[in-house]
Amino acid sequence: MFCEATTLYIEIYIMAKIREIERRRTFAIIAHPDAGKTTLTEKFLLFGGQIQVAGAVKSNKIKKTATSDWMEIEKQRGISVTTSVMEFDYKDFKVNILDTPGHQDFVEDTFRTLTAVDSVIIVVDGARGVETQTRKLMEVCRMRKTPVIIFVNKMDREGRDPFDLLDELEEELQIGVRPLSWPIDQGARFRGVYNIYEDKLDLYQPSKQVVTEKVEVRVDSDELLNYIEEGQAQQLREDLELVGGVYPDFNREEYLNAEMAPVFFGSALTNFGVKELLDCFVEIAPSPLPTKAEERLVKPEEPKFTGFVFKITANIDPNHRSCVAFCKICSGKFERNAPYYHVRHDKTMRFSSPTQFMAQRKTTVEEAWAGDIIGLPDNGTFKIGDTLTEGEKLHFKGLPSFSPEMFKYIENADPMKQKQLAKGVEQLMDEGVAQLFVNQFNGRKIIGTVGQLQFEVIQYRLQNEYNASCRWEPVRLYKACWIESDSKEALDEFKKRKYQFMAKDREGRDVFLADSSYMLQMAQSDFKEIKFHFTSEF
Ligand code: GDP
């Protein structure tokens, strides 16, 4: 009897757990700057009931600068430096949105965020079409086989013909496309979108501020003409017929296998097409997927908690010098104050104040499930890629570091603050702000970044958070590449011959600093036994 009750209890528990995991949708919105990512995120929060008036997300960003000075950089340049996480319930689903910086100098930050999501929404500006960042980010999605939905935004502006845009998306992003909503006219005459997925038309009053009442009309009804002009209705019917003829039917498997991207049209600013996108997204987007660890594949429904840190952000509040480590839960259930194993430190830790993120506030979380992102207070305990488990020695595979493209010597500008500088640099590197190499010949430290802006961020943050000042000095470098060889003799010989150009990264691996592409080519042709790698994992 007891046994039966226990079994029943376990079954109920397992079913509840599976339900919790299946209702989660963890994704990122990515875009070229200005395409409308922030606006769309905000509209999602509006529909999710997280905020009542649009404008809150932006103004929140600016308000934060009052408590966090280094974000002044973000304000001044109008870019999103940090990746924020926002969660809300929508219908029966729990939606976790990971925001990403659009600015190209922070592209590595975005790459790392993509390791923590199960799918992606790409926002494209309807007038500009596919832009550089869109292309780059799509490459990473393709590499990781991340399912992608495309939202063509700003249809309230004069843009291109939707069919031309679809061709461009297909060609430039190298993925099959399937429109699931369709714009009714555009620019000043834009009237809304037809929901192809549900085969109906919802019309809203355009509003920048709040969700307004909708009217629901069928495309073949005469009532349609009460809302849109006859010519527009005619055009819509023709377009839909053409869409049905040209594009294959929507196939969820193809979408989940990242072979085909559903496309939605709309205008985030005026709320058109956003609900259609969100409704369909929660239906078709994947629930948490298995995560690859070096040792094995970890499934979300496994009973034991596992997770990894994909992002560390600096002190939101300068009075408390702590950071937040963002941890993606890969399996099981996380509980506040439970003992978890920090694999790299080989140490058990408890977290008394883990946080989750609503639109504008942080709340302490008692439990969280696979697919969720939790914020763990961090005083230098975490590094990007760190794994937490219930005891198993697992190492989740993240994205490798890419060979940086800009280099500068970092020098101490205040002899009294040597220690502060060393600590600051260490922690910023742990956060993944940039990469540090130590030249083996002269012992000088070189910082490598993907963009100029990172040097400014580092200098600013060293000053403001660590009370240390640094000075940059030029170093003529073209590429830093990781080297290895099956032959120890060849490796030793190479290092001896190139001793002036050899450095170590923070893990103590050998790095060759080529000062020109010619030098790199020569080295590659002279030393056939040496392998030159442009990412840190090989
Ligand atoms: P992000 O850089 O991708 O986050 O872009 P934002 O959401 O900040 O939007 C960039 C600019 O485009 C802002 O001025 C928005 O008001 C504007 N914008 C966003 N969506 C739309 C839209 O649907 N229509 C129009 N006309 N403007 C939009």
Residues whose N, C-alpha, C, O or C-beta is under 5 A from the ligand:
A	BS01	GDP	A31 H32 P33 D34 A35 G36 K37 T38 T39 G102 N153 K154 M155 D156 R157 G266 S267 A268 L269 T270
